[in-house]
Amino acid sequence: MSRTVIDLDDTLVAEVAQVLGTCTVEQTVNTALRQVLETRRLYAAAGPYPSGDRAAQGR
């Protein structure tokens, strides 16, 4: 694992930690990164939405 120094929005980190149920900044960032990657992979695996399905496209 590598160590990186970055500035984080403390309010955002606290809110995300509450949503994710994490206790430390490190847990919060790593869990959030994993969830973003997992979500992107799921969307990629699902393929494109049918062009006529506007509800599925969020419109």
N, C-alpha and C positions, 0 to 999 in steps of 0.2 A: 504494500500500500504506500502511496506517496503522500507527502505533506505539502499542502498548498495554502498560502495565506491570501485570503480574499475578504473584501468588505461585504457584509450581509446586512440586509434590512432586518433588524431585531424584531420588529413587530410582525413582519411576514414569517420569519422563522418560528416565532412563538405560535402564530396562528396555524401554520402547517404542522408543527409538533402536536398541537392539540387535536387536529384532524387525524393525524397518523397514529397518535398514541405513543409517540416517542418521547424519551426523557432528556436526551442530549442533542446538541447541535449536530454533532457527527452522525448520530443515528438518524436525525431528521433529514439531513442532506443526503445521506446514502440511501435511505428508504425512498425519498422523493425521486432521486435519480433512477433507482430501480423501477419505480412505478411508471415514470415517464417512458422509459425504454420498453417495458412490458406493454404499455398501452399502444405505443407506436408499432410494436411488432404485431399486436392483435389486429390493429387497423390494416396493416400491410397484408396480413394473412387473409383478411376478410375480402380484400379486393375492393374495386370501386363500387360505389352505389349505383343502382340502376338510374338512368337519367330521369325517369318519371317519378321517382320516389322522393318527393320534396321533404316529407316528414323526416325521413332517415338522414337527409342532408342538413337538417337543422334549420330549414327555411319555413 
